[in-house]
Amino acid sequence: MRYDKAEFKSAYGTFSQLPPSDAPEIAFAGRSNVGKSSLLNRLFMRKSLARVSSVPGKTVTINFYDVDSVYFVDLPGYGYAKVAKSEKERWAHMMEGYFNSGRNIKLVVQLIDMRHPPTNDDLMMMRFLSESGYAFIVVMTKSDKLKKKKDYVNRLENSKLELSFVPEERIIPFSAETGEGLDTVKKYIEQYIGG
């Protein structure tokens, strides 16, 4: 798969704007500021195709990227407390519409910050994916920020307990800085596109 040929396709601010699902989709979900754009840029071997922001809640649209006729779908981040109630409702409506409209979603890449236990929002999202029958992997971002080996090992072991409903091999430490975990993420993407 030629990730380096990725192109930004379009962004949609409401569910009703979404085009028909005419190609396989890989969806990227997670809290605001968890590193979805950084993961996408690392996959695409680009510095800024997906816009990275230090301000949480920046991605407020569903962004589609075309990679070899497969859509990589960057979903808006959830769980940012400073977003207005109306904005949270719009987000919920978009997500519900996206996941419940029979789209050709092959895999969901669920991101959580490796430095911290998953939030209630993270767990709720993963339980929804699990109960709805979506194939998903959990990518634990910012693994390079755990400087001490002991902290890294502890967080990895604790994550396996916190996410006991997720098969261990589907919990993948990832660093946008070092590229740790990137090949494993690609392996799953390609497996589900092929399957």
Residue pairs with C-beta under 8 A, 6 or more apart in sequence:
1 67
1 68
1 70
1 186
1 189
1 190
1 193
2 67
2 68
3 43
3 44
3 45
3 67
3 186
4 44
4 45
4 46
5 67
5 68
6 43
6 44
6 46
6 49
6 65
6 66
6 67
6 72
7 65
7 66
8 49
8 63
8 64
8 65
9 64
9 65
9 66
9 71
10 19
10 63
10 64
11 61
11 62
11 63
11 64
12 18
12 61
12 62
12 64
13 60
13 61
13 90
14 90
14 93
14 94
15 93
15 94
15 96
15 97
15 98
15 101
16 97
18 62
18 97
18 98
18 101
21 101
21 102
21 103
21 104
22 104
23 69
23 70
23 71
23 104
24 70
24 71
24 104
24 106
24 193
25 70
25 71
25 72
25 73
25 103
25 104
25 105
25 106
26 70
26 71
26 72
26 73
26 105
26 106
26 107
26 108
26 109
26 189
26 192
26 193
27 73
27 75
27 98
27 105
27 107
27 108
27 109
28 36
28 39
28 40
28 72
28 73
28 74
28 75
28 108
28 109
28 111
29 36
29 75
29 78
29 108
29 109
29 110
29 111
29 125
30 36
30 77
30 78
30 110
30 111
30 112
30 122
30 125
30 141
31 77
31 78
31 79
31 80
31 111
31 112
31 113
31 119
31 121
31 122
32 56
32 57
32 58
32 59
32 77
32 78
32 79
32 80
33 53
33 54
33 55
33 56
33 57
33 77
33 80
34 77
34 111
34 112
34 113
34 141
35 111
35 113
35 141
35 142
35 174
35 176
36 50
36 59
36 74
36 75
36 77
36 111
37 50
37 51
37 52
37 53
37 59
37 74
38 50
38 52
38 141
38 176
39 109
39 111
39 139
39 141
39 174
39 176
39 185
40 49
40 50
40 65
40 72
40 74
41 47
41 48
41 49
41 50
41 52
41 176
42 176
42 179
42 182
43 72
43 182
43 185
43 186
44 50
44 65
44 67
49 65
50 63
50 65
50 74
51 58
51 59
53 59
56 77
56 80
56 82
57 77
57 80
57 82
57 83
58 77
59 74
59 75
59 76
59 77
60 76
60 87
60 91
61 76
62 73
62 74
62 75
62 76
62 94
62 98
63 73
63 74
64 71
64 72
64 73
64 74
65 71
65 72
65 73
65 74
66 72
70 106
70 193
73 98
75 95
75 98
76 91
76 94
76 95
78 91
78 95
78 121
78 125
79 119
79 121
79 122
83 91
99 105
99 128
99 132
99 134
105 134
106 135
106 192
106 193
106 195
107 134
107 135
107 136
107 137
107 188
107 189
107 192
107 193
108 129
108 134
108 135
108 136
108 137
109 136
109 137
109 139
109 185
109 188
109 189
110 122
110 125
110 126
110 129
110 136
110 137
110 138
110 139
111 138
111 139
111 140
111 141
112 118
112 119
112 122
112 138
112 139
112 140
112 141
112 159
113 140
113 141
113 142
114 140
114 141
114 142
114 143
114 145
114 146
114 152
114 155
114 156
114 159
114 173
114 174
115 142
115 145
115 146
115 155
117 158
117 159
117 162
118 126
118 159
118 162
118 163
126 136
126 138
126 163
126 165
126 166
127 165
129 136
130 136
130 165
130 166
135 192
136 170
137 170
137 171
137 172
137 185
137 188
138 159
138 163
138 166
138 170
138 171
138 172
139 172
139 174
139 181
139 185
140 155
140 156
140 159
140 171
140 172
140 173
140 174
140 181
141 174
141 175
141 176
142 175
142 176
143 152
143 173
143 174
143 175
143 178
143 180
143 181
144 175
144 177
144 178
144 180
146 152
146 155
152 173
156 171
156 173
159 171
160 168
160 171
163 171
170 188
172 181
172 184
172 185
173 180
173 181
174 180
174 181
174 182
174 185
175 181
